[in-house]
Amino acid sequence: PVAARADRRYYGETYTASLAPKGSLDLELWSTFHDAPRDGSAPALWRHQLELETGITDRWDAAVYNIWRQDLGQGLRYEAIQGETRYRLSEPGAWFVDTVLYLEVRKEFLEDRPLAIEEKIILSKDMGRLNVAANLAAEQEFIPGGDVEHDFEWTGGTSWEIVPAFRAGAEAFGAFIRTDENGVVRVVSQAWAGPAVSIAWGRAWLVLSAGLGLNDASERARLRAVFSWNVF
């Protein structure tokens, strides 16, 4: 059980500095409900992910995701494949803040979007039962013809261990994204905030989170459940 919880998530959006143990295999199921924004710029939809994750060394892990999308009232469609890898720069607690570097490559198929790469820095600090974490991310989408579009994301969370099997907290997250409206490109800010709980038992854990949109450009709500089972 201790090894199974080594990569336990505390939040729906925010990563901590934990990694998959060396030689392990974790199966994760993600389900996220994206409510429609108040400005009507996107539909409400479900997004489901199946992830396989393994620890390569004590400081390095990797994962692959298959992603499906379901707009409300429509069928389930395969949306994207995504690979990610994380590397922890030090042993837990050796630095004042535990630091992990994250790299993600994603290819979407529904809208035939170009290849996208995301880099993220994960900062996390455990102080007894209290955890504080923050993530900063930059994404590049490579447009045919040589252009590159840039988006930026941020997340932050704090949680408290009530008992070893149950942790409760809250997080805020957001993004700065580019939009093209009739040839006019502008940067739009999105932001959400809400609670998150993490439950662990045996070789499994579950995270439930809810982010409420803080402005008109944000989805009204983003609800997420992540279930993980340590296969070995």
C-alpha positions as CSV (number, residue, x, y, z in Angstrom):
1,P,0.0,0.0,0.0
2,V,2.8,2.5,0.7
3,A,4.3,1.9,-2.8
4,A,0.9,2.1,-4.3
5,R,0.3,5.6,-2.8
6,A,3.8,6.9,-3.8
7,D,2.2,8.7,-6.8
8,R,-1.0,9.6,-5.1
9,R,-2.6,12.8,-6.3
10,Y,-4.0,15.4,-3.9
11,Y,-5.7,17.7,-6.5
12,G,-7.6,17.5,-9.7
13,E,-5.4,19.9,-11.7
14,T,-2.3,20.6,-9.6
15,Y,0.6,18.1,-9.6
16,T,2.8,17.5,-6.5
17,A,6.4,16.3,-6.6
18,S,5.4,12.6,-6.2
19,L,6.4,10.1,-9.0
20,A,5.5,6.5,-9.9
21,P,7.9,4.1,-8.0
22,K,10.6,2.5,-10.1
23,G,9.4,-0.6,-11.9
24,S,5.7,0.0,-11.0
25,L,2.7,0.1,-13.3
26,D,-0.3,2.3,-12.5
27,L,-3.6,2.3,-14.4
28,E,-5.5,5.6,-14.1
29,L,-9.0,6.5,-15.3
30,W,-9.8,10.2,-15.6
31,S,-13.3,11.7,-16.2
32,T,-13.8,15.4,-16.5
33,F,-17.0,17.4,-17.1
34,H,-16.5,20.7,-18.8
35,D,-19.5,22.9,-18.4
36,A,-20.2,25.5,-21.2
37,P,-18.6,29.0,-20.6
38,R,-21.0,31.9,-20.0
39,D,-20.0,33.6,-23.2
40,G,-21.1,30.5,-25.2
41,S,-17.6,30.1,-26.9
42,A,-17.6,26.3,-26.3
43,P,-20.1,23.4,-25.7
44,A,-20.5,21.4,-22.6
45,L,-18.7,18.1,-22.8
46,W,-17.2,15.1,-21.1
47,R,-13.6,14.1,-21.5
48,H,-12.3,10.6,-20.5
49,Q,-8.7,9.5,-20.3
50,L,-7.1,6.1,-19.9
51,E,-3.5,6.4,-18.6
52,L,-0.7,3.9,-18.1
53,E,2.2,5.1,-16.0
54,T,5.5,3.5,-15.0
55,G,8.5,4.5,-13.0
56,I,11.8,4.3,-15.0
57,T,14.1,5.3,-12.1
58,D,13.6,6.6,-8.6
59,R,13.5,10.2,-10.1
60,W,12.0,9.6,-13.6
61,D,8.6,8.3,-14.8
62,A,6.7,8.2,-18.0
63,A,3.0,7.8,-19.0
64,V,0.8,7.5,-22.1
65,Y,-2.8,8.7,-22.3
66,N,-5.6,7.8,-24.7
67,I,-8.3,10.5,-24.6
68,W,-12.0,10.4,-25.6
69,R,-14.4,13.3,-25.9
70,Q,-18.2,13.3,-25.7
71,D,-20.1,16.5,-26.4
72,L,-23.5,16.5,-24.7
73,G,-26.1,14.8,-26.8
74,Q,-23.5,13.1,-29.0
75,G,-21.5,9.9,-29.1
76,L,-18.1,9.2,-27.7
77,R,-15.2,10.0,-30.1
78,Y,-11.5,9.3,-29.8
79,E,-9.8,12.7,-29.5
80,A,-6.1,12.5,-28.8
81,I,-3.0,10.6,-27.8
82,Q,-0.6,12.1,-25.3
83,G,2.7,11.1,-23.8
84,E,4.3,12.7,-20.7
85,T,7.4,12.3,-18.6
86,R,8.5,13.8,-15.3
87,Y,11.9,14.1,-13.6
88,R,12.5,15.1,-10.0
89,L,15.6,17.2,-9.5
90,S,16.3,16.1,-5.9
91,E,15.3,13.6,-3.2
92,P,12.1,14.5,-1.4
93,G,12.8,17.1,1.3
94,A,16.4,17.7,0.2
95,W,15.6,21.2,-1.1
96,F,13.4,23.8,0.5
97,V,10.9,23.1,-2.3
98,D,10.7,19.8,-4.1
99,T,11.0,20.5,-7.8
100,V,9.9,18.3,-10.8
101,L,10.3,19.0,-14.5
102,Y,7.4,17.8,-16.8
103,L,7.3,17.4,-20.6
104,E,4.2,16.5,-22.6
105,V,3.6,15.8,-26.3
106,R,0.0,15.7,-27.6
107,K,-1.6,15.0,-31.0
108,E,-5.3,15.7,-31.4
109,F,-7.3,14.0,-34.2
110,L,-10.9,15.3,-34.0
111,E,-10.1,18.8,-35.4
112,D,-6.8,17.6,-37.0
113,R,-4.9,20.0,-34.7
114,P,-1.1,20.3,-35.0
115,L,1.3,18.7,-32.7
116,A,1.5,20.4,-29.3
117,I,4.3,20.3,-26.7
118,E,4.0,21.5,-23.1
119,E,6.7,22.1,-20.5
120,K,5.8,22.5,-16.8
121,I,7.6,23.1,-13.6
122,I,6.1,21.5,-10.5
123,L,6.9,23.0,-7.1
124,S,5.7,21.2,-3.9
125,K,6.3,21.5,-0.2
126,D,5.2,19.1,2.6
127,M,5.1,20.6,6.1
128,G,3.8,17.8,8.3
129,R,0.2,17.2,7.3
130,L,0.1,20.3,5.1
131,N,0.9,20.3,1.4
132,V,1.3,23.4,-0.8
133,A,1.9,23.0,-4.5
134,A,2.2,25.2,-7.6
135,N,2.6,24.5,-11.3
136,L,3.6,26.8,-14.2
137,A,3.2,25.6,-17.8
138,A,3.9,26.8,-21.3
139,E,2.4,25.1,-24.4
140,Q,3.5,25.5,-28.0
141,E,1.3,24.4,-30.9
142,F,3.2,24.0,-34.2
143,I,1.1,25.4,-37.0
144,P,1.8,24.2,-40.6
145,G,3.9,26.8,-42.4
146,G,6.2,27.4,-39.4
147,D,4.1,29.5,-37.1
148,V,3.9,28.6,-33.4
149,E,1.0,29.5,-31.0
150,H,1.8,29.9,-27.3
151,D,-0.5,29.3,-24.4
152,F,0.3,29.5,-20.7
153,E,-1.3,27.8,-17.7
154,W,-1.0,28.0,-13.9
155,T,-2.3,26.0,-11.0
156,G,-1.9,26.1,-7.2
157,G,-3.3,24.1,-4.3
158,T,-3.1,23.4,-0.6
159,S,-4.4,20.4,1.3
160,W,-4.4,18.9,4.8
161,E,-4.1,15.2,5.8
162,I,-7.1,14.6,8.1
163,V,-6.1,10.9,8.4
164,P,-3.6,9.0,6.2
165,A,-6.4,7.7,3.9
166,F,-8.2,11.1,3.5
167,R,-6.9,14.5,2.5
168,A,-9.0,17.6,1.9
169,G,-8.0,20.9,0.3
170,A,-8.6,23.5,-2.4
171,E,-7.0,24.7,-5.6
172,A,-7.1,27.4,-8.1
173,F,-6.1,27.2,-11.8
174,G,-6.2,29.1,-15.0
175,A,-4.8,29.8,-18.5
176,F,-4.0,32.5,-20.9
177,I,-5.1,31.3,-24.4
178,R,-5.1,32.8,-27.8
179,T,-8.3,33.2,-29.7
180,D,-9.0,34.2,-33.3
181,E,-12.3,36.0,-33.9
182,N,-12.8,37.1,-37.5
183,G,-9.1,37.4,-38.0
184,V,-8.5,39.4,-34.8
185,V,-6.2,37.5,-32.4
186,R,-6.4,38.3,-28.7
187,V,-5.3,36.7,-25.4
188,V,-8.1,35.5,-23.1
189,S,-7.7,34.8,-19.4
190,Q,-9.5,31.9,-17.8
191,A,-9.6,31.0,-14.1
192,W,-11.3,28.5,-11.8
193,A,-11.2,27.7,-8.0
194,G,-12.8,25.0,-5.8
195,P,-12.3,22.1,-3.4
196,A,-10.4,18.8,-3.9
197,V,-10.4,15.6,-1.8
198,S,-8.0,12.6,-2.0
199,I,-9.0,9.2,-0.7
200,A,-6.6,6.2,-0.6
201,W,-7.2,2.6,0.2
202,G,-5.1,-0.5,-0.4
203,R,-3.5,-0.3,-3.8
204,A,-5.8,2.5,-5.1
205,W,-6.6,6.1,-4.7
206,L,-9.4,8.5,-5.9
207,V,-9.3,12.3,-6.3
208,L,-12.5,14.3,-6.7
209,S,-12.3,18.0,-7.5
210,A,-14.6,20.9,-8.6
211,G,-13.5,24.2,-10.1
212,L,-16.0,27.0,-10.5
213,G,-15.4,29.5,-13.3
214,L,-14.4,32.9,-12.1
215,N,-15.0,34.9,-15.3
216,D,-17.2,34.8,-18.5
217,A,-14.4,33.2,-20.6
218,S,-14.1,30.2,-18.2
219,E,-16.2,27.2,-18.2
220,R,-18.9,27.5,-15.6
221,A,-17.6,24.5,-13.8
222,R,-14.9,21.8,-14.4
223,L,-15.6,18.7,-12.4
224,R,-13.0,15.9,-12.3
225,A,-12.6,12.4,-10.9
226,V,-9.3,10.5,-11.1
227,F,-9.1,6.8,-10.1
228,S,-5.7,5.0,-9.9
229,W,-4.9,1.4,-9.3
230,N,-1.4,0.1,-8.7
231,V,-1.2,-3.0,-10.9
232,F,2.3,-3.9,-9.6
